Amino acid sequence: MKTTYNRRSFLKASALSGGGFMLGISFLSGFKSGKNAATGIGEITNLPLDFNELNGFVKITADNVIKIMSPNPEGGQGVKTSMPMIVAEELDVDFSKIVIEQADLDTKHFTRQFIGGSQAIHQGWKPLRTAGATARQMLMEAAAQTWNVPVEEVSTESGVLYHKKSGKAAKYGEMATAAAQLPVPKDVKLKSVNEFKIIGKSQRNVDLEKIVSGKPLFGIDTHKEGMLIAMIIHPPAFGMKFKSTDDAAVRKMKGIKDVFPVKIFHDDYERQFFDTTTFLEVVAIVGNSIWEVMQAKKALKIEWEPFADYSEKKNMVGRKLTAKVPAGLESTADHYSKMAAMADKPATVRRKDGDPETAFKNAAKVLERTYTGPFLAHNCMEPMNFFAHVTDEKVELAGPIQKPENTELALSARLGMPVEKIDIKMTRLGGGFGRRSYAHWLIEAALISQKMKAPVKLLYTREDDMTSGIYRSAYSATYRAALDANNNLIGFHVKAGGVPESPLFANRFPAGAVEHYLAEDWSIETNLTVGSFRAPRSNFMAAAEQSFLDEVAEAAGKDPIAFRLELLKRAKENPVGKNNEYEPERYAGVLELVREKSGYEQTKNSRNLGVSAYFCHDSYAAHVFDLEMKEGVPVVNKVYCAVDCGIVINPNAAKNMTEGAIVDGIGTALFGNMTFTKGVPDKSNFNSYRMIRMHEAPKQIDVHFVQNTIDPSGMGEPAYPPVFGALANALYKATGKRFYNQPFTPAVLE
């Protein structure tokens, strides 16, 4: 493994470590000057441009304190434990004895400090290993020179260097200063998989004690001396904007400091990928305490007005476009009416294999079904919040955020202040899965602090959060399957779309497994604001696709698992097309594993078993649900799950994520639904937006991982999408009814 920095850059870094040793590792671009927020140590200047996208720190002090910095935000996915595990493995230290710290945002030394796409481990795997292996190699060379022995004779174990022939030994800290003077090796040898001592062994979450004891950890815990409390009021309906406010009475209320409108972005601002803002202008109320501000919020009189159509300039990762935001007060009934009408309108062809028109024309049997999914709210347990203290000299921020570097750039543009003067401390997220990617509330907090010339903590109420957007889109997909006289699948057609985006993945299964295949899509404009939601788009397409495949299997007179494996065998041995995203062998592997572990073949006729499998985020997951109806209510007795995500870093954490995905998916499939009437969200809190309850969770969840030596891939999201289809298929076995529209509960209770 080649390193990507030189002796000069290493010495600059190691000089900061107080007589010890500090090592960073990059994996894409260059290291620039600026404040080292991860360590809080001064200014690093004139560092070469090949030392950026820092994905980990190794720091060893002379008194043998070994510290590993975790760069990515922690939102429950376990990266604050698993990323340091990777470094520690190659460094060869005792994981229980190292210090792990959350790095602050540092756009000069880090990029990729974000949660999204289940990519933290996938992208960081080799760079983090290289960081650990490089540090270990330099410590060995320092020991070899100190002891005047060949480096090949030096070995390590649990943070100690050994020369067995002479009996000499030294802790890493004893050689740290000498190691810092050595050139960084251009090539280092990484361990083979069978040498791993930490990776693959379950480690306790490093924040566990803080979590269970209630110690400050989340953004909402932030408190600073002299801090004011701020809340916002947004328009009551999508399609409306701020007009004026009568704040005379509120200004006289106890504890209230100020009331004023806040404009999030300038009119000519070119938005980047995550600069989504639901309402361009909100009203801020600032006071001494949460209670006082909440009372003022209830009393404030604001006049709103409809807005006209307008456009936003966007830069979507280099692709510049102008997006139209339509006027109007939209309703859910109109959304579904428009989506239904798209079935008969032309759509954009995304992939076409063979001659699907002729295949359907000559088919012995054609099956057609349409599936829908509603808008969904994220409903994070910790409402949106952020601390901000803006002065002329600097900006201090702290709170839960998924894409801090993206938001920092937006804030820099809004404040007219260089990013070098902006410091963001990342706290643990009390829920996210996309909602905290669009951190307009951070900008709101900063603008409020700037206006007040004081430190401010902005808090959203549950109602603010649930009614202010960043929903999952509403979707619809129509599937058609053509069977020949021998019940072979000869044609497949999917036409999908949504409000406002299409969920289609044209090159995923069963693309590549059917000779005649057509995928096309469409979209409908809206002024409702949408964004990432756990396993974006996949969460709907997997539900529709896997439900439909079960029905096709039934029409063909075949077992659901056998039918899928038959298609995957065809995709492996004689694939159609060249752009298929998935690996048929790995896809089949999770199906075969879950079939074995669930006892599917032996009990499929005596239990209500529903199966589903899906590929996304470079990983594969398959579920078998064992379900029964009790007094008209579905009860999930057991869920069997098989996942292929390559090498599993921390098995307990991976299992926890899988179990969480299953519980989350069941709740969303049965109850998740945000509706609108004339632009107003119909639900604003948990009394109306139904969430899964403890007694509705599966009685048992049995998780299995495919054992292989493939580099790690996504883990936080892949187990979520197949939940919907497996649940729908199990419900069919238990009730005799197919489920085409989410949430399923209304149809279950019919």
C-alpha positions in Angstrom: 0.0 0.0 0.0 1.5 3.3 -1.1 1.4 6.3 1.2 0.4 9.7 -0.2 2.6 12.2 1.8 6.3 12.8 2.2 8.9 13.4 4.9 8.3 17.2 5.0 4.6 16.9 5.5 5.1 14.3 8.2 7.7 16.3 10.1 5.4 19.3 10.1 2.7 17.2 11.6 4.8 15.3 14.1 6.4 18.5 15.4 3.0 19.4 16.9 2.7 16.3 19.0 4.7 17.5 22.0 7.7 15.2 21.7 5.6 12.3 20.3 4.3 11.3 17.0 1.2 12.3 14.9 0.3 10.8 11.6 -2.6 11.5 9.2 -3.6 9.8 6.1 -5.2 11.2 2.9 -7.0 9.4 0.2 -7.9 11.7 -2.6 -6.4 15.1 -2.7 -4.0 17.7 -1.1 -3.4 18.9 2.5 -3.6 22.6 2.9 -2.8 25.1 5.6 -5.1 26.1 8.4 -6.1 25.4 12.0 -6.0 21.7 13.0 -9.4 21.5 14.6 -9.0 17.8 15.3 -6.2 18.3 17.8 -6.8 22.0 18.6 -3.1 22.7 18.0 -2.2 26.0 16.5 -1.6 26.7 12.8 -0.1 24.3 10.3 1.5 26.3 7.4 3.1 25.5 4.1 2.1 21.9 4.0 2.2 20.3 0.5 -1.0 19.9 -1.4 -0.9 16.1 -1.5 -2.1 15.8 2.1 -5.9 16.5 2.2 -9.0 14.4 2.6 -7.6 13.3 5.9 -9.5 10.3 7.1 -7.8 9.5 10.4 -5.2 10.6 12.9 -2.7 8.6 14.8 -1.0 10.4 17.7 1.4 8.9 20.1 2.9 10.9 23.0 6.2 10.2 24.6 4.4 8.9 27.7 2.6 6.3 25.5 -0.8 7.9 25.2 -2.1 6.6 21.8 -4.9 8.7 20.4 -6.9 8.0 17.2 -9.2 10.7 15.9 -12.5 9.7 14.3 -13.3 12.2 11.5 -16.8 11.4 10.5 -20.0 12.4 12.3 -21.5 9.8 14.6 -25.2 9.2 14.2 -25.6 5.7 15.6 -24.0 3.9 12.8 -20.9 3.2 15.0 -18.2 4.8 12.9 -16.6 6.5 15.9 -15.8 2.9 17.1 -15.3 1.1 13.7 -13.1 3.6 11.9 -10.5 3.7 14.8 -10.7 -0.1 14.9 -9.3 -0.2 11.3 -6.4 2.1 12.2 -5.7 0.2 15.4 -5.6 -3.1 13.6 -2.7 -2.1 11.4 -1.1 -0.1 14.2 -1.1 -3.3 16.3 -2.3 -1.8 19.6 -4.7 -2.9 22.3 -8.0 -1.3 21.3 -9.2 -1.1 24.9 -6.3 1.1 25.9 -6.3 3.8 23.2 -8.0 7.1 23.3 -10.7 7.9 20.7 -11.9 11.4 20.0 -14.4 12.9 17.6 -12.7 15.3 15.3 -14.3 18.7 14.6 -14.9 19.8 11.1 -11.7 20.8 9.5 -12.1 21.5 5.8 -8.4 22.3 5.4 -7.2 18.9 6.7 -10.3 16.7 6.1 -12.9 16.2 3.5 -15.4 13.5 3.4 -16.4 14.2 6.9 -20.0 13.3 6.4 -22.7 10.7 6.9 -24.3 9.6 3.7 -24.5 6.7 1.3 -23.2 4.1 3.7 -19.7 5.1 2.5 -17.6 5.8 5.6 -16.1 2.4 5.9 -16.2 1.6 2.2 -14.2 4.7 1.3 -12.0 4.7 4.3 -11.0 1.1 4.4 -7.6 1.2 2.7 -6.6 4.8 3.7 -7.3 4.1 7.4 -5.4 0.8 7.3 -2.5 2.6 5.6 -2.4 5.2 8.4 -2.0 2.5 11.0 0.4 0.4 9.0 2.6 3.4 8.2 2.8 4.5 11.8 3.7 0.9 12.9 6.5 0.6 10.3 8.1 3.9 11.3 8.0 2.9 15.0 9.7 -0.4 14.0 12.4 1.4 12.1 13.0 3.7 15.0 13.4 0.8 17.3 15.8 -1.0 14.8 18.0 2.1 14.7 18.0 2.6 18.4 18.8 -1.0 19.1 21.2 -1.3 16.1 19.4 -4.4 14.7 17.8 -5.1 11.3 14.2 -3.8 11.1 13.2 -7.3 9.8 14.0 -8.6 13.3 11.7 -6.1 15.1 8.1 -7.2 15.8 5.1 -5.6 17.5 2.3 -6.8 19.7 -0.3 -4.7 21.5 1.6 -1.5 21.3 5.0 -2.9 22.3 8.1 -3.3 20.1 10.2 -6.4 20.5 13.6 -7.7 19.4 13.3 -11.2 20.5 17.0 -12.2 19.8 18.3 -9.7 22.3 15.3 -9.6 24.6 14.8 -5.9 24.1 11.4 -4.3 24.3 9.9 -0.8 24.3 6.5 0.7 24.3 5.5 2.7 21.3 5.7 6.0 23.3 9.4 5.3 24.0 10.1 5.3 20.2 7.6 7.9 19.1 10.0 10.9 19.1 12.6 9.0 17.1 10.0 7.7 14.7 8.9 11.3 14.0 12.4 12.0 12.6 12.3 9.3 10.0 11.2 9.5 6.4 7.7 8.2 5.8 8.0 4.9 3.9 6.6 5.0 0.4 5.2 1.5 0.6 3.9 -0.4 3.6 2.7 -3.9 4.0 -0.9 -4.4 5.2 -2.0 -7.4 7.2 -3.7 -10.3 5.5 -7.2 -11.0 6.6 -6.2 -14.0 8.6 -3.9 -11.8 10.7 -6.7 -9.6 12.0 -7.0 -9.4 15.8 -9.4 -6.4 16.1 -11.3 -6.3 12.8 -14.1 -8.8 12.9 -14.2 -8.9 16.7 -17.1 -7.1 18.4 -16.0 -4.0 20.3 -18.2 -2.0 22.7 -19.4 1.4 21.5 -16.9 4.0 22.7 -19.7 6.4 23.7 -21.8 3.7 25.5 -21.1 5.1 29.0 -22.1 8.6 28.0 -25.2 7.4 26.3 -26.5 5.3 29.1 -25.6 7.8 31.8 -27.0 10.8 30.1 -23.8 12.7 29.9 -23.6 15.7 27.4 -23.1 14.2 24.0 -25.8 15.5 21.6 -26.1 18.9 20.1 -29.2 19.7 22.2 -27.0 19.3 25.3 -24.8 22.2 24.3 -24.7 25.0 26.8 -22.4 28.1 26.9 -22.3 31.0 29.3 -24.5 33.9 28.2 -26.2 31.8 25.6 -29.6 32.9 24.4 -32.4 30.6 23.1 -33.9 31.1 19.7 -36.8 29.5 17.9 -38.2 30.0 14.4 -41.7 30.2 12.9 -42.0 29.1 9.3 -45.0 29.6 6.9 -48.0 27.5 7.9 -48.3 26.0 4.4 -46.0 25.1 1.5 -46.6 27.6 -1.2 -46.7 30.6 1.2 -44.0 33.1 2.3 -43.5 35.7 4.9 -45.2 39.1 4.5 -45.2 41.0 7.7 -45.4 40.7 11.5 -47.0 42.5 14.4 -44.5 41.9 17.2 -45.3 44.8 19.6 -47.0 42.7 22.2 -44.4 39.9 22.1 -41.5 42.3 22.5 -43.0 43.2 25.9 -43.2 39.6 27.1 -40.9 38.5 29.9 -37.4 37.3 28.8 -37.9 38.2 25.1 -34.9 39.9 23.5 -35.8 40.4 19.9 -38.1 39.3 17.0 -37.1 39.6 13.4 -37.3 37.9 10.0 -34.3 35.7 8.8 -33.6 35.3 5.1 -31.6 32.0 4.6 -29.9 32.6 1.3 -29.4 35.7 -0.9 -31.6 35.8 -4.0 -28.8 35.2 -6.4 -27.1 32.4 -4.5 -26.3 29.3 -6.5 -27.2 26.4 -4.4 -25.0 23.3 -4.1 -26.2 19.7 -3.7 -27.2 19.9 -0.1 -28.3 23.5 0.1 -32.0 22.6 0.2 -34.1 25.0 2.2 -37.8 24.6 2.6 -38.7 28.2 3.4 -36.5 31.0 2.3 -37.5 33.4 5.0 -38.6 32.6 8.6 -39.2 34.6 11.7 -36.9 34.3 14.7 -37.8 34.8 18.3 -34.9 35.2 20.8 -35.1 35.2 24.6 -33.6 34.0 27.8 -35.2 30.6 28.2 -37.0 27.9 26.2 -40.3 28.4 28.0 -40.3 32.2 27.5 -39.6 31.8 23.8 -42.2 29.2 23.3 -44.9 31.4 24.9 -43.9 34.3 22.7 -44.0 32.0 19.7 -47.6 31.2 20.4 -48.5 34.9 20.8 -46.7 36.3 17.8 -49.0 37.6 15.0 -47.6 37.0 11.5 -49.1 37.6 8.1 -48.2 35.2 5.3 -49.0 35.3 1.6 -48.8 32.9 -1.4 -45.7 33.0 -3.5 -45.5 33.0 -7.3 -43.5 30.5 -9.4 -39.8 31.1 -9.0 -36.5 29.4 -10.0 -33.4 28.4 -8.1 -29.9 28.2 -9.6 -28.3 24.9 -8.6 -24.9 23.3 -9.0 -25.5 19.5 -8.6 -21.9 18.3 -8.3 -20.8 20.2 -11.4 -24.1 19.8 -13.3 -25.6 23.3 -13.3 -29.3 23.7 -13.7 -32.2 26.0 -13.0 -35.0 24.3 -10.9 -38.5 25.6 -11.0 -40.5 25.9 -7.8 -44.2 26.0 -8.7 -46.7 28.2 -6.9 -49.8 26.8 -5.3 -51.2 25.0 -2.2 -50.8 21.3 -2.9 -52.9 18.4 -1.6 -52.2 14.7 -1.4 -55.3 13.8 -3.4 -54.0 15.9 -6.3 -50.5 14.3 -6.0 -52.0 10.8 -6.4 -54.3 11.9 -9.2 -51.3 13.3 -11.1 -49.2 10.2 -10.6 -52.0 8.0 -11.8 -52.3 10.0 -14.9 -48.6 9.5 -15.7 -49.2 5.8 -16.5 -50.7 6.8 -19.8 -48.3 9.5 -20.7 -44.9 9.2 -22.5 -41.9 8.8 -20.2 -38.1 8.9 -20.6 -36.5 5.6 -21.6 -33.5 4.9 -19.3 -32.7 1.4 -20.5 -34.0 -0.9 -23.2 -32.8 -4.5 -23.9 -34.1 -6.7 -26.8 -37.6 -6.1 -28.1 -39.9 -5.7 -25.1 -42.8 -4.5 -27.2 -42.9 -7.7 -29.2 -42.3 -9.8 -26.1 -45.4 -8.4 -24.5 -47.4 -8.7 -27.7 -46.6 -12.4 -28.0 -46.8 -13.3 -24.3 -49.0 -16.1 -23.2 -49.6 -14.2 -19.9 -49.1 -10.6 -18.9 -49.1 -9.4 -15.3 -49.4 -5.7 -14.5 -49.4 -4.0 -11.1 -49.0 -0.4 -9.8 -47.4 0.4 -6.4 -47.4 3.7 -4.5 -45.5 5.2 -1.6 -46.3 8.4 0.3 -44.3 11.3 1.5 -42.5 10.4 4.7 -41.2 12.5 7.6 -37.9 11.6 9.2 -39.0 12.3 12.8 -35.6 12.2 14.4 -35.8 11.8 18.2 -33.6 14.8 18.7 -35.3 17.8 17.0 -33.1 20.1 14.8 -30.8 22.3 16.8 -27.6 24.1 16.6 -25.4 26.4 18.7 -23.8 29.5 17.0 -21.6 32.3 18.2 -20.8 34.7 15.4 -18.4 37.6 15.9 -16.4 39.7 13.4 -13.4 37.6 14.0 -14.8 34.1 13.9 -17.8 31.8 13.9 -18.1 29.0 16.5 -20.8 26.3 15.8 -21.7 23.1 17.5 -24.5 20.6 16.8 -25.7 17.5 14.9 -25.1 17.6 11.2 -24.4 15.0 8.5 -22.7 17.2 5.8 -20.8 19.8 7.8 -18.3 20.8 5.0 -21.1 21.4 2.5 -23.0 23.6 4.9 -19.9 25.5 6.0 -19.4 26.6 2.4 -23.0 27.8 2.2 -22.6 29.6 5.5 -19.4 31.2 4.3 -21.2 32.6 1.2 -24.1 33.8 3.3 -22.0 35.6 6.0 -19.3 36.8 3.5 -16.7 35.3 5.8 -13.9 32.9 4.7 -14.2 29.2 5.8 -11.0 29.6 7.7 -12.8 31.7 10.3 -15.6 29.1 10.7 -15.3 26.2 13.2 -17.9 23.5 13.4 -17.8 21.0 16.3 -19.7 17.9 15.4 -21.9 16.4 18.2 -23.5 13.0 18.1 -26.7 12.9 16.1 -30.0 12.0 17.8 -31.3 10.6 14.5 -30.5 11.5 10.9 -30.8 9.2 7.9 -30.7 12.2 5.5 -32.7 14.8 7.5 -29.6 16.5 8.9 -27.9 16.6 5.5 -29.8 19.9 4.7 -28.7 22.0 7.6 -30.5 25.3 6.9 -31.0 25.5 10.7 -27.3 25.9 11.2 -27.4 28.9 8.9 -30.4 30.2 10.7 -28.6 29.9 14.0 -25.6 31.7 12.7 -27.6 34.6 11.3 -29.6 34.9 14.5 -26.3 35.0 16.5 -24.9 37.6 14.2 -27.9 39.8 14.6 -28.0 39.4 18.4 -24.2 39.7 18.8 -24.4 36.9 21.3 -24.1 33.1 21.5 -27.4 31.4 20.6 -28.8 27.9 20.6 -31.5 27.5 18.0 -34.2 24.8 18.8 -36.9 23.4 16.6 -40.0 22.1 18.3 -41.3 18.7 17.1 -44.0 20.6 15.2 -41.4 22.8 13.5 -39.4 19.8 12.4 -42.3 17.6 11.2 -44.0 20.4 9.2 -41.0 22.1 7.6 -40.1 19.6 4.9 -37.2 17.5 3.8 -39.5 14.6 3.3 -39.1 11.5 1.3 -40.7 11.9 -2.1 -44.0 10.4 -3.0 -43.6 7.6 -5.6 -45.4 5.4 -8.0 -44.2 2.5 -10.1 -46.0 0.3 -12.6 -44.6 -3.1 -13.4 -45.4 -5.5 -16.2 -44.1 -9.0 -16.7 -44.5 -11.1 -19.8 -44.5 -15.0 -19.5 -44.4 -17.4 -22.3 -46.4 -20.7 -22.6 -43.8 -22.4 -20.3 -44.1 -19.8 -17.7 -40.6 -18.3 -18.4 -40.2 -14.6 -17.8 -39.5 -13.2 -21.3 -40.3 -9.5 -20.8 -40.1 -7.0 -18.0 -41.2 -3.4 -18.0 -41.0 -0.8 -15.2 -42.3 2.7 -15.4 -41.6 4.7 -12.3 -41.8 8.3 -11.1 -42.6 10.6 -8.3 -43.3 14.0 -6.8 -40.8 15.5 -7.4 -38.2 12.9 -8.3 -38.1 9.5 -10.0 -37.0 6.5 -7.8 -35.9 4.4 -10.8 -32.6 2.4 -10.9 -32.6 1.2 -14.5 -29.6 -1.1 -14.2 -30.5 -3.1 -11.1 -32.0 -6.5 -10.9 -33.9 -7.9 -12.7 -32.1 -5.9 -15.5 -29.5 -8.2 -16.9 -31.7 -11.3 -16.2 -34.5 -10.8 -18.7 -33.9 -10.8 -22.5 -36.5 -8.1 -23.2 -36.4 -5.3 -20.7 -37.6 -1.7 -20.6 -37.1 0.9 -17.8 -38.5 4.4 -18.1 -39.4 7.2 -15.7 -41.1 10.6 -15.2 -41.4 13.3 -12.5 -43.9 15.9 -11.3 -42.9 19.3 -10.0 -43.8 20.4 -6.4 -43.0 23.1 -3.9 -42.7 20.5 -1.1 -39.1 20.1 -0.1 -37.6 16.6 -0.3 -34.3 15.0 0.3 -32.4 11.9 1.4 -34.3 9.3 3.4 -32.6 6.1 4.6 -31.5 4.3 1.4 -32.9 7.0 -0.9 -35.2 5.7 -3.7 -34.2 2.2 -2.9 -36.6 2.1 0.0 -39.5 2.4 -2.4 -38.2 0.5 -5.4 -37.2 -2.5 -3.4 -40.7 -2.6 -1.9 -42.4 -2.5 -5.3 -40.0 -4.7 -7.2 -39.8 -7.4 -4.6 -43.6 -7.5 -4.1 -44.1 -7.7 -7.8 -41.5 -10.5 -8.3 -43.4 -12.6 -5.7 -46.6 -12.2 -7.7 -44.8 -13.0 -10.9 -43.4 -16.1 -9.3 -46.9 -17.2 -8.2 -48.2 -16.6 -11.7 -45.4 -18.7 -13.1 -46.1 -21.5 -10.6 -42.7 -21.2 -9.0 -41.4 -20.8 -5.4 -40.4 -17.2 -4.7 -36.8 -17.9 -3.7 -36.3 -20.4 -6.5 -37.7 -18.0 -9.0 -35.2 -15.2 -8.0 -32.3 -17.6 -8.0 -33.3 -18.8 -11.5 -33.1 -15.2 -12.7 -29.8 -14.6 -11.0 -28.3 -17.7 -12.5 -29.3 -16.4 -15.9 -27.7 -13.0 -15.1 -24.5 -14.7 -14.0 -24.2 -17.2 -16.9 -25.7 -15.2 -19.8 -26.1 -11.6 -18.7 -28.2 -9.2 -20.8 -26.5 -5.8 -21.3 -23.3 -4.5 -20.0 -24.3 -2.0 -17.3 -25.8 -4.2 -14.6 -24.9 -2.8 -11.2 -25.0 -5.9 -9.1 -23.0 -9.2 -8.9 -25.4 -12.1 -9.4 -23.4 -14.5 -7.4 -23.3 -12.3 -4.3 -27.0 -11.5 -4.7 -27.8 -15.2 -4.9 -25.6 -15.8 -1.9 -27.7 -13.8 0.6 -30.8 -15.6 -0.7 -29.3 -19.0 -0.3 -28.0 -18.1 3.2 -31.3 -16.7 4.4 -33.2 -19.7 2.9 -30.9 -22.0 5.0 -31.0 -20.1 8.2 -34.8 -19.6 8.2 -35.5 -23.3 7.5 -37.5 -22.0 4.6 -37.8 -25.2 2.6 -38.9 -27.3 5.6 -41.5 -24.9 6.9 -42.7 -22.7 3.9 -46.0 -24.6 3.9 -46.6 -24.4 7.6 -45.6 -20.7 8.3 -46.5 -17.4 6.6 -43.1 -16.7 5.2 -42.4 -13.6 3.1 -39.1 -13.2 1.3 -37.3 -10.2 -0.2 -33.7 -9.4 -1.3 -32.1 -6.2 -2.6 -28.8 -4.7 -3.7 -27.9 -1.1 -2.8 -24.9 0.8 -1.5 -22.6 -1.9 -2.8 -24.1 -4.5 -0.5 -26.7 -7.2 -0.5 -29.4 -8.1 2.0 -32.2 -10.7 2.1 -35.0 -11.2 4.6 -37.5 -13.9 5.4 -40.4 -12.7 7.6 -42.4 -15.2 9.7 -45.7 -13.5 10.4 -49.2 -14.3 11.7 -52.4 -12.4 12.2 -53.8 -12.1 15.7 -57.2 -10.5 16.2 -56.8 -8.8 12.8 -53.3 -7.3 13.6 -50.1 -8.5 12.0 -47.5 -10.0 14.5 -44.0 -10.5 13.2 -42.7 -13.6 15.1 -39.3 -13.7 13.6 -37.2 -12.1 10.9 -34.2 -13.9 9.4 -31.7 -11.7 7.7 -28.6 -12.4 5.6 -26.2 -9.6 4.6 -23.2 -9.5 2.4 -21.3 -6.3 3.1 -17.8 -7.8 2.6 -15.6 -7.8 5.7 -17.5 -6.9 8.8 -15.5 -4.5 11.0 -17.5 -4.6 14.2 -20.1 -7.5 14.2 -22.1 -6.2 17.1 -22.5 -2.8 15.6 -23.4 -4.3 12.2 -26.0 -6.5 13.8 -27.4 -3.5 15.7 -27.7 -1.5 12.5 -29.5 -4.4 10.8 -31.9 -4.9 13.6 -32.6 -1.2 13.7 -33.2 -1.2 9.9 -35.7 -4.0 10.2 -37.7 -2.4 13.1 -37.6 1.0 11.3 -38.7 -0.5 8.0 -41.7 -2.4 9.6 -42.9 0.8 11.2 -42.6 2.8 8.1 -44.2 0.2 5.9 -47.2 -0.2 8.2 -47.8 3.4 9.4 -45.5 6.0 7.7 -47.5 8.6 5.8 -47.3 12.4 5.5 -50.3 13.9 3.8 -51.2 17.5 2.9 -54.3 19.6 2.5 -53.9 22.9 0.6 -50.2 23.0 1.4 -50.6 22.3 5.1 -49.0 19.1 6.5 -51.9 17.1 8.1 -49.6 15.7 10.9 -47.3 17.6 13.2 -46.4 15.3 16.1 -46.4 11.7 17.2 -50.0 11.8 18.3 -50.9 11.9 14.6 -47.9 10.6 12.8 -47.9 7.0 13.7 -44.6 5.3 14.6 -43.9 1.7 15.5 -44.3 0.8 19.1 -42.3 -1.6 21.2 -44.8 -4.4 21.2 -45.0 -4.2 17.4 -41.4 -4.9 16.8 -40.4 -8.5 15.8 -40.2 -11.0 18.7 -36.9 -12.2 17.3 -34.4 -11.1 14.7 -31.8 -13.5 13.5 -28.9 -11.8 11.6 -26.2 -13.6 9.6 -23.3 -12.2 7.6 -21.8 -13.8 4.5 -18.2 -14.6 5.4 -15.8 -13.5 2.8 -12.6 -11.4 2.3 -14.2 -8.7 0.0 -13.4 -5.1 1.0 -16.2 -3.7 3.2 -19.1 -2.0 1.6 -22.3 -0.2 2.8 -23.9 -1.3 6.0 -26.2 1.4 7.4 -28.8 1.3 4.7 -28.8 -2.0 2.7 -30.9 -3.9 5.2 -33.7 -1.3 5.1 -35.2 -1.6 1.6 -35.9 -5.3 1.5 -38.0 -5.0 4.7 -41.0 -3.6 2.9 -41.3 -6.4 0.3 -40.7 -9.2 2.8 -43.4 -7.8 5.0 -45.9 -7.4 2.1 -45.2 -10.9 0.9 -45.6 -12.4 4.4 -48.9 -10.4 4.8 -50.1 -11.9 1.6 -49.4 -15.4 2.9 -51.3 -14.6 6.1 -54.3 -12.7 4.7 -54.5 -13.7 1.0 -54.4 -10.0 0.0 -51.6 -8.3 -2.0 -50.4 -4.9 -0.8 -49.8 -2.2 -3.4 -50.0 1.0 -1.5 -48.0 2.2 1.5 -48.7 2.3 4.4 -50.1 -1.2 4.5 -52.2 -0.8 7.7 -55.4 0.6 6.1 -55.5 -2.4 3.7 -54.7 -4.8 6.5 -57.6 -3.6 8.6 -60.1 -3.7 5.7 
